[in-house]
Amino acid sequence: MRAVLVKELPGFGELLRRVSLEQTPTAILSRQTAGTRGHSPIINLPGNPASIRVCLDTIFSAAPYCLDLIGAGRIETDRNIIKAHRPAR
């Protein structure tokens, strides 16, 4: 994974492992990481479908701002489904 990334985003991997540890003690062994290549985000997720859901739910609020920062384009979210976090301007 690191060989493909241009820039690693270590905070994603740290958060993904932390929430995964709430589900299973072996999450510390996971290789969850994230980064960018060009204007594309790349995120390694766990193999268990239930764990994937937990991880995605955890990072979804930060994803729109992350896309802004890497130049992938702005996306708007439906606040009834997910509230995207963006710093006040």
Secondary structure, 3 states (H helix, E strand, C coil): CCCCCCEECHHHHHHHHHHHHCCCHHHHHCCCCEEEECCEEEECCCCCHHHHHHHHHHHCCCHHHHHHHCCCCCCCCCCCCCCCCCCCC
